[in-house]
Amino acid sequence: MKNRDRKSRRGSAAIMSSFEDADTDETLTCLRVTAYHPGQMQTGVFQSIRFHNREKRPSCEVLRFGRNSNVCQYIFQDKQVSRVQFSLQLFKKFDSSVLSFEIKNMSKKTSLIVDNKELGYLNKIDLPYKCMVRFGDYQFLIEKEEGESLEFFEVLFMMSPRSLLQEHNWPAHPPVPEYSSVSSCSTGSTSPIEMDENEA
């Protein structure tokens, strides 16, 4: 009987430990990125990106987009792209329980256009729930789906067969430069300056 009781207690402890270690059923914030480049089929600029695959990432991770595979998680196979073109970073506003993103231009040689705002080098703004991000011939429709978890988020890439500007009838307003270091749309927080390494 004593041995049986010990086994029962061990079994119960193992079940409790397993239950405590199990992930909760919190939903994850998902960043849906639809990409388009006029030469995407001929030049393979997106060949390093896994499309239609939800990637789970820790919320502390800074996402970098560019052509340097040693620094960027999302790589464009194009010599015209900067080593680090732009970055996305999560944060949580004081008056909110959900995650938000900020987008920063990391290129010294190319402006980053977010909707109708033109970001110079190291300019950053809060990422709207749905926006068009452009530089050169690249177009990205970025949409955020809110989740509950503050520990992780997901990124989902899709490829558009046609121009996103035409498909979504995006207004072709001239971009407004954002030259101030902290704009009215920024978080007001300071973050490390990540230099665009040795532009080629």
Disulfide bonds with the S-S distance in Angstrom:
none
